[in-house]
Amino acid sequence: MNAGALRDRVTLQQNTTTADSQGGRASSWGTLATVWANVRPTSAREQAQAQAIMSDLAYTVTIRYRADVTPSMRLSWTPYLGSARTLQIMGVTPLDGLRAFLVLTCGAVQ
């Protein structure tokens, strides 16, 4: 993978919990970072091999390596000439075991 293949802008989001005025907790998604990515739909074959994705719409997203990305996060992506999509991160794997790129296995949030 070369950096020139990262042509999509995605926003990494993390869930934060804060105390509300009534003594309870409020949950919201906040922006961690906006990064360049390569977003591609996962083929039916890859989806069958992974078997961890329960969504009909599965994606593989490649970004530059970041140590702070976890499967509890999600990302927001707007494809070219498309509408905004929210993708739940289900898996995080370094590409080729190196710390240059991360491969994120994602499912569309319905």
C-alpha positions as CSV (number, residue, x, y, z in Angstrom):
1,M,0.0,0.0,0.0
2,N,1.3,3.4,-0.8
3,A,0.1,6.7,0.6
4,G,-1.2,7.8,-2.8
5,A,-4.0,5.2,-2.5
6,L,-5.5,7.0,0.5
7,R,-8.0,9.1,-1.3
8,D,-11.0,9.2,1.0
9,R,-11.4,11.5,4.1
10,V,-12.8,9.7,7.1
11,T,-13.5,11.0,10.6
12,L,-12.6,8.6,13.5
13,Q,-15.0,8.9,16.3
14,Q,-14.9,7.6,19.9
15,N,-17.8,7.2,22.4
16,T,-17.5,9.4,25.4
17,T,-19.6,9.3,28.6
18,T,-20.1,12.3,30.7
19,A,-22.1,13.0,33.8
20,D,-25.3,14.9,33.3
21,S,-27.0,17.4,35.6
22,Q,-29.4,14.8,37.0
23,G,-26.6,12.4,38.3
24,G,-26.9,10.1,35.3
25,R,-24.6,9.5,32.4
26,A,-24.9,10.8,28.9
27,S,-23.1,9.1,25.9
28,S,-22.1,10.9,22.8
29,W,-19.7,10.4,19.8
30,G,-16.8,12.8,19.6
31,T,-14.2,13.3,16.8
32,L,-10.8,11.8,17.5
33,A,-9.2,12.7,14.2
34,T,-9.9,13.2,10.5
35,V,-7.5,11.1,8.4
36,W,-6.9,10.0,4.8
37,A,-8.1,6.5,4.0
38,N,-8.8,3.9,1.3
39,V,-12.4,2.7,1.7
40,R,-13.5,-0.3,-0.3
41,P,-16.5,-2.6,0.0
42,T,-15.6,-6.1,1.1
43,S,-16.3,-8.8,-1.5
44,A,-18.7,-11.6,-0.7
45,R,-15.8,-14.1,-0.6
46,E,-13.9,-12.0,1.9
47,Q,-17.0,-11.5,4.0
48,A,-17.6,-15.3,4.1
49,Q,-14.0,-15.9,5.2
50,A,-14.2,-13.3,7.9
51,Q,-17.5,-14.5,9.3
52,A,-17.2,-11.9,12.0
53,I,-19.1,-9.3,10.1
54,M,-22.9,-9.5,10.6
55,S,-23.7,-6.5,8.4
56,D,-24.8,-6.8,4.8
57,L,-22.6,-3.8,4.0
58,A,-19.0,-4.5,5.0
59,Y,-16.0,-2.4,4.2
60,T,-12.3,-2.6,4.5
61,V,-10.7,0.7,5.4
62,T,-6.9,1.3,5.3
63,I,-5.4,4.3,7.1
64,R,-1.9,5.3,8.2
65,Y,-0.9,3.6,11.5
66,R,-2.3,5.1,14.7
67,A,-1.9,3.4,18.1
68,D,-5.1,4.9,19.5
69,V,-7.6,3.2,17.1
70,T,-9.7,0.4,18.7
71,P,-12.8,-1.7,17.7
72,S,-15.0,0.3,20.1
73,M,-14.7,3.3,17.7
74,R,-16.6,4.1,14.5
75,L,-15.9,6.3,11.5
76,S,-17.8,8.7,9.4
77,W,-17.3,8.6,5.6
78,T,-18.9,10.4,2.7
79,P,-18.2,8.7,-0.6
80,Y,-17.7,10.8,-3.7
81,L,-21.1,12.0,-5.0
82,G,-22.7,9.9,-2.2
83,S,-24.4,10.5,1.2
84,A,-22.6,10.3,4.6
85,R,-22.2,6.8,6.1
86,T,-21.3,5.7,9.6
87,L,-19.1,2.6,9.8
88,Q,-18.6,0.6,13.0
89,I,-15.0,-0.6,13.4
90,M,-15.0,-4.3,14.2
91,G,-11.4,-5.2,13.8
92,V,-8.0,-3.4,13.7
93,T,-5.0,-5.1,12.1
94,P,-1.6,-3.7,11.2
95,L,-1.0,-4.2,7.4
96,D,1.7,-6.8,6.9
97,G,2.4,-6.7,10.7
98,L,4.2,-3.4,10.3
99,R,3.4,0.0,11.8
100,A,2.9,1.8,8.6
101,F,-0.8,1.2,7.9
102,L,-3.9,-0.1,9.7
103,V,-6.6,-2.2,8.1
104,L,-10.0,-1.7,9.7
105,T,-12.8,-4.2,9.2
106,C,-16.0,-2.2,9.3
107,G,-19.7,-2.7,9.1
108,A,-22.3,-0.1,8.1
109,V,-24.4,1.2,11.0
110,Q,-28.1,0.9,10.0
